[in-house]
Amino acid sequence: MSSAQDPFYIVKEEIQQSIDKLQATFRQWQQTPTNTGERVHLTKELLASCESIEWQVDELNKAIGVAARDPSWYGLDDVELEKRRRWTTTAQNQVDTVRKSVEAGKEKGSSVGSTLNGMRHELMRLPDDHASQAGRSNHYVAQDNDDFISSESDRQLLLIKQQDDELDELSASVQRIGGVGLTIHEELAGQEKIMDELGMEMETAKNRLDFVQKKVAMVMKKASVKGQIMMIAFLIALFIILFVLVFLT
């Protein structure tokens, strides 16, 4: 089976594209400041992508395990199987590295966020003489807050739209991989059925061959007995003829 027709290479290409996209998003995540909406969005996206790719690689490993039971049936050898196992191991390591880095960054961001919240609470407990000064600028602060909320709302809507588009792409990729897996399953089921039918035909042929051998043995046995009787009859007739020729002439 050529690489273009081998289901392994079809799934491998899909997974490799997902890994490339994951690494590109990871680089963007590294360059994004912590405690921002974009950073949170990228963190969730990376963790979801890692989980999806890990599941795909795990399913591919299961398919390799099935093929390893009878490599000759699938036109494979030990070298090809080892090559496929090495690729899945490399893919798992790449995804695991990204996932651990993101989880560590997420915990760090949570720690920083807690510190900032503590600072806010401390500032809220300032003496009353500072409150009077802060009251004079409430109007400007409120205006800035409104602008910030409006800008942040637009940004969140854009991020949600991007996330929906990426989830749609991920869903389509999973559906394609599921279709390939279903095709592999149907092919294995068909081959198993063919093997069962071949086994039944071989058993039937063996029974018929045994029957024919028994019949041949019986015929040979009967032919041997009949040949002996004819030989005895011939010898008796020959004896009578010789007796007549010798004693009656």
C-alpha positions as CSV (number, residue, x, y, z in Angstrom):
1,M,0.0,0.0,0.0
2,S,1.5,3.4,-1.0
3,S,1.9,6.3,1.4
4,A,-0.9,8.2,-0.3
5,Q,-3.4,5.4,0.3
6,D,-2.2,4.3,3.7
7,P,-4.7,5.6,6.4
8,F,-1.8,6.1,8.8
9,Y,-0.2,8.8,6.7
10,I,-3.5,10.5,6.1
11,V,-4.1,10.7,9.9
12,K,-0.4,11.6,10.4
13,E,-0.7,14.6,8.1
14,E,-3.9,15.8,9.9
15,I,-2.2,15.5,13.3
16,Q,1.0,17.2,12.1
17,Q,-1.0,20.2,10.8
18,S,-2.6,20.4,14.2
19,I,0.8,20.3,15.9
20,D,2.2,23.0,13.7
21,K,-0.8,25.2,14.4
22,L,-0.4,24.4,18.1
23,Q,3.2,25.5,18.1
24,A,2.4,28.7,16.3
25,T,-0.3,29.6,18.8
26,F,2.1,28.7,21.6
27,R,4.7,31.2,20.3
28,Q,2.0,33.8,20.2
29,W,1.0,32.9,23.8
30,Q,4.6,33.4,24.9
31,Q,4.7,36.9,23.4
32,T,1.4,37.9,25.0
33,P,1.5,39.8,28.3
34,T,0.1,37.9,31.3
35,N,-3.2,38.9,33.0
36,T,-4.8,40.0,29.7
37,G,-7.9,38.7,28.0
38,E,-6.0,37.5,25.0
39,R,-3.6,35.5,27.2
40,V,-6.5,33.8,28.9
41,H,-8.1,33.0,25.6
42,L,-4.9,31.6,24.2
43,T,-4.4,29.5,27.3
44,K,-7.8,27.9,26.9
45,E,-7.3,27.3,23.2
46,L,-3.8,25.7,23.8
47,L,-5.1,23.3,26.5
48,A,-8.1,22.3,24.4
49,S,-5.8,21.7,21.3
50,C,-3.4,19.6,23.4
51,E,-6.2,17.4,24.7
52,S,-7.5,16.9,21.2
53,I,-4.1,16.1,19.7
54,E,-3.2,13.7,22.5
55,W,-6.5,11.8,21.9
56,Q,-5.7,11.6,18.2
57,V,-2.2,10.3,18.8
58,D,-3.5,7.8,21.3
59,E,-6.0,6.4,18.7
60,L,-3.2,6.2,16.1
61,N,-1.1,4.2,18.6
62,K,-4.0,1.8,19.0
63,A,-4.1,1.3,15.2
64,I,-0.4,0.7,15.2
65,G,-0.8,-1.9,17.9
66,V,-3.5,-3.7,15.8
67,A,-1.2,-3.7,12.8
68,A,1.7,-5.0,14.8
69,R,-0.2,-8.3,15.6
70,D,0.1,-9.3,11.9
71,P,2.3,-6.9,10.0
72,S,2.5,-9.0,6.9
73,W,-1.3,-8.8,6.4
74,Y,-1.0,-5.0,6.2
75,G,2.1,-5.1,4.0
76,L,4.3,-3.8,6.9
77,D,7.6,-4.8,8.5
78,D,9.3,-4.2,11.8
79,V,11.3,-1.2,10.4
80,E,8.1,0.6,9.3
81,L,6.3,-0.2,12.6
82,E,9.2,1.2,14.6
83,K,9.3,4.3,12.4
84,R,5.6,4.9,13.1
85,R,6.1,4.4,16.8
86,R,8.9,6.9,16.9
87,W,6.8,9.5,15.2
88,T,3.9,9.1,17.6
89,T,6.3,9.3,20.5
90,T,7.8,12.5,19.1
91,A,4.3,14.0,18.6
92,Q,3.4,13.1,22.2
93,N,6.5,14.8,23.6
94,Q,5.9,18.0,21.6
95,V,2.3,18.3,22.8
96,D,3.3,17.4,26.4
97,T,6.0,20.1,26.4
98,V,3.5,22.8,25.2
99,R,0.8,21.6,27.7
100,K,3.2,21.7,30.7
101,S,4.5,25.2,29.7
102,V,1.0,26.5,29.4
103,E,-0.2,25.0,32.7
104,A,2.9,26.4,34.5
105,G,2.2,29.9,32.9
106,K,-1.4,29.6,33.9
107,E,-0.5,28.9,37.6
108,K,2.0,31.8,37.5
109,G,-0.6,34.1,36.0
110,S,-3.1,33.1,38.7
111,S,-0.5,33.9,41.4
112,V,0.2,37.3,39.9
113,G,-3.6,38.0,39.6
114,S,-4.0,37.2,43.3
115,T,-1.3,39.6,44.2
116,L,-2.9,42.4,42.2
117,N,-6.2,41.7,43.8
118,G,-4.6,42.0,47.2
119,M,-3.1,45.4,46.2
120,R,-6.5,46.6,45.1
121,H,-8.1,45.6,48.4
122,E,-5.3,47.5,50.2
123,L,-5.9,50.6,48.1
124,M,-9.6,50.4,48.9
125,R,-8.8,50.6,52.6
126,L,-7.0,54.1,52.3
127,P,-7.9,56.7,54.9
128,D,-10.9,59.0,54.4
129,D,-8.7,62.0,53.6
130,H,-7.6,60.3,50.4
131,A,-11.2,59.5,49.6
132,S,-12.1,63.2,49.3
133,Q,-9.3,63.7,46.8
134,A,-10.4,60.6,44.8
135,G,-13.9,61.9,44.7
136,R,-12.9,64.9,42.7
137,S,-11.6,62.7,39.9
138,N,-14.5,60.2,39.9
139,H,-16.0,61.8,36.9
140,Y,-12.9,61.2,34.8
141,V,-12.4,57.7,36.2
142,A,-15.9,56.8,35.3
143,Q,-15.5,58.1,31.8
144,D,-12.3,56.1,31.4
145,N,-14.0,53.0,32.8
146,D,-16.8,53.3,30.3
147,D,-14.3,53.6,27.4
148,F,-12.3,50.7,28.7
149,I,-15.4,48.5,29.2
150,S,-16.6,49.3,25.7
151,S,-13.2,48.5,24.2
152,E,-12.8,45.3,26.2
153,S,-16.3,44.2,25.2
154,D,-15.5,44.6,21.5
155,R,-12.3,42.8,22.0
156,Q,-13.9,39.9,23.9
157,L,-16.5,39.6,21.1
158,L,-13.7,39.4,18.5
159,L,-11.9,36.8,20.6
160,I,-15.1,34.7,21.0
161,K,-15.6,34.8,17.2
162,Q,-12.1,33.7,16.6
163,Q,-12.5,30.9,19.1
164,D,-15.7,29.7,17.4
165,D,-14.0,29.6,14.1
166,E,-11.1,27.6,15.5
167,L,-13.4,25.2,17.2
168,D,-15.3,24.7,13.9
169,E,-12.0,23.9,12.2
170,L,-11.1,21.5,15.1
171,S,-14.5,19.8,14.9
172,A,-14.1,19.4,11.1
173,S,-10.6,17.9,11.7
174,V,-11.9,15.5,14.3
175,Q,-14.8,14.4,12.0
176,R,-12.3,13.7,9.2
177,I,-10.1,11.6,11.5
178,G,-13.2,9.8,12.8
179,G,-14.2,9.0,9.1
180,V,-10.7,7.6,8.5
181,G,-10.9,5.5,11.7
182,L,-14.3,4.2,10.6
183,T,-12.9,3.3,7.2
184,I,-10.0,1.4,8.9
185,H,-12.5,-0.4,11.1
186,E,-14.7,-1.4,8.1
187,E,-11.7,-2.6,6.2
188,L,-10.5,-4.7,9.1
189,A,-14.0,-6.1,9.5
190,G,-14.2,-7.0,5.8
191,Q,-10.8,-8.7,5.9
192,E,-11.8,-10.6,9.0
193,K,-14.9,-11.8,7.2
194,I,-12.8,-12.9,4.2
195,M,-10.5,-14.8,6.5
196,D,-13.4,-16.6,8.1
197,E,-14.8,-17.6,4.8
198,L,-11.4,-18.8,3.6
199,G,-11.0,-20.9,6.7
200,M,-14.4,-22.5,6.1
201,E,-13.6,-23.2,2.5
202,M,-10.3,-24.8,3.5
203,E,-12.0,-27.0,6.1
204,T,-14.6,-28.1,3.5
205,A,-11.8,-28.8,0.9
206,K,-9.9,-30.9,3.6
207,N,-13.0,-32.9,4.3
208,R,-13.6,-33.6,0.6
209,L,-10.0,-34.6,0.2
210,D,-10.2,-37.0,3.1
211,F,-13.3,-38.6,1.6
212,V,-11.6,-39.0,-1.9
213,Q,-8.5,-40.5,-0.3
214,K,-10.6,-43.1,1.5
215,K,-12.5,-44.0,-1.7
216,V,-9.2,-44.3,-3.6
217,A,-7.9,-46.6,-0.9
218,M,-11.0,-48.8,-1.1
219,V,-10.8,-49.0,-4.9
220,M,-7.1,-49.9,-4.8
221,K,-7.8,-52.6,-2.2
222,K,-10.6,-54.1,-4.3
223,A,-8.5,-54.0,-7.4
224,S,-5.7,-55.9,-5.7
225,V,-8.0,-58.7,-4.6
226,K,-9.6,-59.1,-8.0
227,G,-6.1,-59.1,-9.6
228,Q,-5.0,-62.0,-7.4
229,I,-8.2,-64.1,-8.2
230,M,-7.6,-63.6,-12.0
231,M,-4.0,-64.6,-11.6
232,I,-5.0,-67.8,-9.8
233,A,-7.6,-68.6,-12.4
234,F,-5.0,-68.0,-15.2
235,L,-2.5,-70.3,-13.5
236,I,-5.1,-73.1,-13.1
237,A,-6.1,-72.8,-16.8
238,L,-2.5,-72.9,-17.8
239,F,-1.9,-76.0,-15.6
240,I,-4.8,-77.8,-17.2
241,I,-3.6,-77.0,-20.7
242,L,-0.1,-78.2,-19.9
243,F,-1.5,-81.4,-18.3
244,V,-3.5,-82.2,-21.4
245,L,-0.6,-81.5,-23.7
246,V,1.8,-83.7,-21.8
247,F,-0.3,-86.7,-20.8
248,L,-3.0,-86.9,-23.5
249,T,-0.8,-86.4,-26.6
